[in-house]
Amino acid sequence: MAIKSNTLFHFTPKEEYLFDLLENGFCPRYCYEDIRWIFNEEFLQELSNTNNDEGFLIKLVKGFTEKTISSIAYPMTCFCDIPLTQITSHTDLYGKFGLGMTKEWGIKNGLNPIFYVSRDSSIPNNIRKYLLDFHNIYSVPLKIINEQESIMPLLNLLPFIKPLKGEMKKSGQTFKKNFDEECEWRYIPPLQKPKFESFIPNLPLIEKSLEEENALTKKYASLAFQPNDVKYIFVPSDKEIPNVIKKIHEIFNDKKYEKDEIHLLSSKVISLETITKDI
């Protein structure tokens, strides 16, 4: 039995969300990530001993320590390569409608597996050291390069890094989670010339801003695919199959695809109900 699937799965809780995926592609949405695992007590103490108290980094860290910021939202679309034989716990959490995409499509479009790190390993320690060294450089009066722009490469890397374990919020509930069990891959849109924010701190009354930014990522950063990039189209049970096939024909007829392509795509609709009976 394969340890990982050769397919990238994306699941969603509602049929209408599946239809939106089929029509518009994968639209990155801002998702909050708790990065307090970086800011341990030793790091905060060392940071407080520096002379620069007005820089971009110190303002961000102060937000965490003063609890005005609890997390940071990054634009992303999430996938996993969990084998189908083990997918039930994942779909129970994220939803039973979804798409299974070829890994070749994902790699071609810049998707990457998440890098899971142990809190006490050298990796978070090296991140902290970089942040401290960076911060000390910008404590001197002469600043040749904009501080926020200089730290962006690291901030753009953080969405691909998660601790092995932590807290997760879903449907208003917080619970402990072994993140590495999710075998997650992410699409983070390129930010060289962003039309939208690269990240948004979690601040009070920020929801309006999030929705505005989500509209921009949908407009400028949607990830398109062709019918032959799709391996599976998932629905919860057999009763949803006819309606989904009907919608596939509507969407892809409007997109001017050949009838054979549409029929082949329709043949990829399968219910999780059927799959679970055979595994």
C-alpha positions in Angstrom: 0.0 0.0 0.0 1.3 3.4 -1.0 2.4 5.7 1.9 1.3 8.8 -0.1 -1.2 9.2 -2.9 -0.1 10.2 -6.4 -3.1 12.6 -6.3 -3.5 16.0 -4.7 -6.9 16.2 -3.0 -8.9 19.3 -2.1 -12.1 18.9 -0.1 -14.9 21.4 0.7 -18.2 21.2 2.7 -20.7 22.4 0.1 -21.8 21.5 -3.4 -21.9 25.1 -4.4 -18.2 25.4 -3.5 -17.4 22.5 -5.7 -19.3 24.1 -8.6 -17.3 27.3 -8.0 -14.0 25.3 -8.2 -15.1 23.8 -11.5 -16.1 27.1 -12.9 -13.4 29.5 -11.6 -10.5 27.3 -10.5 -8.8 27.3 -7.1 -9.1 30.7 -5.6 -6.7 31.3 -2.7 -8.4 32.6 0.5 -6.7 34.1 3.6 -6.3 31.5 6.3 -5.0 32.3 9.8 -1.8 30.6 10.9 -0.7 30.6 14.5 3.1 31.4 14.4 3.6 31.8 18.2 5.7 28.6 18.0 8.5 30.9 16.7 8.2 33.5 19.5 9.4 31.5 22.5 10.4 33.2 25.8 14.2 33.2 25.0 13.6 34.9 21.6 11.3 37.5 23.1 13.8 38.3 25.8 16.7 38.7 23.3 14.5 40.9 21.1 13.6 43.1 24.1 17.4 43.7 24.7 17.9 45.3 21.3 18.0 49.0 20.7 15.5 49.1 17.8 12.0 49.5 19.3 10.2 51.0 16.2 11.0 48.5 13.4 8.6 46.4 11.5 9.6 43.1 13.3 9.3 44.6 16.8 5.8 46.0 16.0 4.7 42.5 14.8 6.2 40.7 17.8 4.7 43.3 20.2 1.3 42.5 18.8 1.8 38.9 19.7 3.1 39.5 23.2 0.4 42.1 24.0 -2.2 39.7 22.6 -3.5 42.2 20.1 -2.4 39.8 17.4 -2.9 36.0 17.8 -2.1 34.8 14.2 -1.4 35.9 10.7 -3.5 35.2 7.6 -1.9 34.2 4.4 -3.6 33.7 1.0 -3.5 29.9 0.2 -5.3 26.9 -1.2 -4.7 23.7 0.6 -4.4 20.1 -0.7 -3.3 16.8 0.7 -1.8 13.6 -0.6 -3.3 11.2 2.0 -4.0 7.8 0.4 -7.7 7.2 -0.4 -7.7 4.3 2.1 -7.1 6.8 4.9 -9.1 9.8 3.6 -12.2 9.5 5.8 -10.9 11.4 8.8 -9.8 14.2 6.5 -13.2 14.5 4.7 -15.0 14.3 8.1 -13.1 17.5 9.0 -13.0 19.4 5.8 -16.0 18.2 3.7 -17.0 15.5 1.3 -17.1 17.4 -2.0 -13.8 17.8 -3.7 -11.4 17.4 -6.5 -8.4 15.1 -7.0 -5.8 16.6 -9.2 -2.7 15.1 -10.8 0.5 15.8 -8.9 2.1 16.8 -12.2 -0.4 19.7 -12.4 0.3 20.7 -8.8 4.1 20.7 -9.2 3.9 22.6 -12.5 1.8 25.3 -10.8 4.2 25.7 -7.8 2.4 23.7 -5.2 4.7 22.5 -2.4 4.4 20.1 0.5 4.3 21.7 4.0 7.5 21.5 6.0 6.7 20.2 9.4 9.1 21.2 12.2 9.6 20.1 15.8 9.4 23.1 18.2 12.9 22.3 19.7 14.7 21.4 16.5 17.4 23.6 14.9 15.0 24.9 12.2 12.8 27.2 14.4 16.0 28.2 16.3 17.6 29.2 13.0 14.5 31.2 12.0 14.7 33.0 15.4 18.4 33.7 14.9 17.8 35.1 11.4 15.1 37.4 12.8 17.3 38.6 15.6 20.3 39.2 13.3 18.0 41.0 10.9 16.5 43.1 13.6 20.0 44.1 15.0 21.1 45.2 11.5 18.1 47.6 11.3 18.9 49.0 14.8 21.7 51.2 13.2 20.8 54.6 11.9 21.8 54.0 8.3 19.1 52.0 6.4 19.9 51.3 2.8 17.0 48.9 2.2 13.4 49.1 3.3 13.1 46.9 6.4 9.7 45.4 5.6 10.8 44.5 2.0 14.0 42.9 3.2 12.2 40.5 5.6 9.6 39.5 3.0 11.5 36.5 1.7 11.3 34.9 5.2 7.7 35.9 5.7 6.8 34.4 2.3 8.5 31.2 3.4 6.5 30.9 6.7 3.2 29.8 5.1 5.0 26.6 4.0 6.2 25.8 7.6 4.1 24.4 10.4 4.8 22.8 13.8 4.3 19.0 14.1 1.5 19.7 16.6 -0.6 22.6 17.7 -4.1 24.0 18.1 -6.6 24.2 15.2 -9.8 26.1 15.0 -12.7 24.7 13.0 -16.4 25.7 13.1 -15.8 27.8 16.2 -14.1 25.0 18.1 -10.4 24.8 19.1 -8.8 21.4 19.4 -5.3 19.7 19.5 -4.1 18.5 16.1 -1.1 16.5 14.8 -0.6 18.6 11.7 1.8 16.3 10.0 -0.9 13.7 9.7 -2.6 15.9 7.1 0.2 15.4 4.5 -0.6 19.0 3.4 0.4 20.7 0.2 -0.2 24.4 -0.4 -0.6 26.8 -3.3 0.6 30.3 -2.2 0.2 32.8 -5.0 3.3 34.6 -6.2 3.8 38.0 -4.6 6.4 39.6 -6.7 3.9 42.2 -7.9 1.0 41.7 -5.5 -2.4 43.2 -6.2 -3.3 42.0 -2.7 -1.7 41.8 0.8 1.0 39.1 1.3 -0.3 38.6 4.9 -2.8 40.1 7.3 -2.3 40.1 11.1 -5.3 38.9 13.1 -6.7 42.2 14.5 -10.1 43.2 15.8 -12.6 44.2 13.0 -10.3 42.7 10.3 -13.0 40.5 8.7 -14.1 43.2 6.2 -10.5 43.5 5.1 -10.2 39.7 4.7 -13.2 39.5 2.5 -11.9 42.4 0.3 -8.5 40.7 -0.1 -10.2 37.4 -0.8 -12.0 39.1 -3.7 -8.7 40.3 -5.0 -7.0 36.9 -4.9 -10.0 35.4 -6.7 -9.6 38.1 -9.4 -5.8 38.0 -9.8 -4.5 34.7 -8.4 -6.9 31.9 -9.2 -5.3 28.6 -10.2 -6.8 27.3 -13.4 -6.8 23.7 -14.6 -7.9 21.6 -17.7 -10.2 18.7 -17.6 -7.3 16.2 -18.1 -5.7 17.6 -14.9 -8.6 16.2 -12.9 -8.5 12.6 -11.7 -11.5 12.5 -9.3 -14.6 14.6 -8.6 -15.9 13.7 -5.2 -19.4 13.9 -3.8 -20.7 12.5 -0.5 -23.1 9.9 -1.8 -24.5 8.5 -5.1 -27.6 10.7 -5.0 -25.4 13.8 -5.7 -23.8 12.4 -8.8 -26.6 13.3 -11.4 -26.7 16.9 -10.3 -22.9 17.3 -10.4 -22.7 15.7 -13.9 -25.4 18.1 -15.1 -23.5 21.1 -13.7 -20.2 19.8 -15.3 -21.9 19.8 -18.7 -23.3 23.3 -18.2 -19.9 24.8 -17.1 -17.7 23.1 -19.7 -20.1 23.6 -22.5 -20.0 27.3 -21.7 -16.2 27.1 -21.8 -16.4 25.6 -25.3 -14.8 22.2 -24.5 -15.3 19.3 -26.8 -18.1 16.9 -25.9 -15.7 14.0 -25.5 -13.7 16.0 -23.0 -16.8 16.8 -21.0 -18.0 13.2 -21.0 -14.6 12.0 -19.8 -14.6 14.6 -17.0 -18.1 13.6 -16.0 -17.0 10.0 -15.8 -14.6 11.0 -13.0 -17.4 11.8 -10.5 -17.4 9.3 -7.7 -19.0 9.2 -4.3 -17.1 8.7 -1.0 -20.0 6.4 0.0 -18.9 4.0 -2.8 -15.2 4.4 -2.1 -15.5 3.6 1.6 -17.4 0.4 0.8 -14.4 -0.9 -1.2 -11.5 0.0 1.2 
